[in-house]
């Protein structure tokens, strides 16, 4: 990634999903086995998002953190 390219909402969502997956696995191993359900939730959410295009985390990333989509960034330049 070049230094002048903004971090898009799609990339932020992918990074967030990866972080949550790794965190949930670590919590499962070192805290309590029931944290595996967080891993299941993240995976199920990614699966449904691939079909519906809807992801609650994307709403948070856009409204709270101000990330812009790839399309918005492309038309802004």
BELSULUR-V509637 format. One record per pair of residues at least 4 apart in sequence whose C-alpha atoms are under 8 Angstrom apart, sorted by sequence separation. I is the first residue (numbers start at 1). J is the second residue. D is the distance in Angstrom with one decimal. If there is no record, write none. Layout:
# BELSULUR-V509637
I_J_D / I_J_D
This chain:
# BELSULUR-V509637
1_5_6.9 / 7_11_6.5 / 8_12_6.2 / 9_13_6.0 / 10_14_6.3 / 11_15_6.2 / 12_16_6.0 / 13_17_6.1 / 14_18_6.2 / 15_19_6.1 / 16_20_6.1 / 17_21_6.1 / 18_22_6.2 / 19_23_6.0 / 20_24_5.9 / 21_25_6.3 / 22_26_6.2 / 23_27_6.1 / 24_28_6.0 / 25_29_6.2 / 26_30_6.0 / 27_31_5.0 / 28_32_5.1 / 29_33_6.6 / 31_35_7.9 / 35_39_7.2 / 36_40_6.4 / 37_41_6.1 / 38_42_6.2 / 39_43_6.2 / 40_44_6.0 / 41_45_6.0 / 42_46_6.2 / 43_47_6.2 / 44_48_6.2 / 45_49_6.0 / 46_50_6.3 / 47_51_7.0 / 48_52_6.1 / 49_53_4.8 / 54_58_7.9 / 55_59_7.1 / 56_60_6.7 / 57_61_6.1 / 58_62_6.1 / 59_63_6.0 / 60_64_5.3 / 61_65_5.1 / 62_66_4.7 / 63_67_7.7 / 68_72_5.9 / 69_73_6.2 / 70_74_6.1 / 71_75_6.3 / 72_76_6.1 / 73_77_6.6 / 7_12_6.7 / 26_31_7.8 / 27_32_6.4 / 28_33_4.6 / 48_53_7.8 / 49_54_5.2 / 59_64_8.0 / 60_65_7.0 / 61_66_6.4 / 62_67_4.7 / 68_73_6.3 / 27_33_7.8 / 28_34_6.5 / 48_54_7.8 / 49_55_5.6 / 61_67_5.9 / 62_68_6.4 / 28_35_4.7 / 27_35_6.0 / 28_36_5.5 / 46_55_7.9 / 25_35_7.4 / 45_55_7.2 / 24_35_6.0 / 25_36_6.7 / 24_36_6.5 / 24_38_5.8 / 25_39_6.8 / 24_39_5.5 / 21_38_7.8 / 21_39_5.6 / 20_39_7.6 / 21_42_6.7 / 20_42_7.3 / 17_42_6.8 / 17_46_8.0 / 13_57_7.1 / 13_58_6.5 / 10_58_7.9 / 13_61_7.5 / 9_58_7.0 / 12_61_7.7 / 9_61_6.6 / 9_62_6.7 / 12_67_7.9 / 9_67_5.0 / 8_67_6.0 / 9_68_5.4 / 10_69_6.4 / 7_67_7.4 / 8_68_5.5 / 9_69_5.0 / 10_70_7.1 / 8_69_5.3 / 9_70_7.2 / 8_70_5.6 / 8_73_7.4 / 6_73_7.6
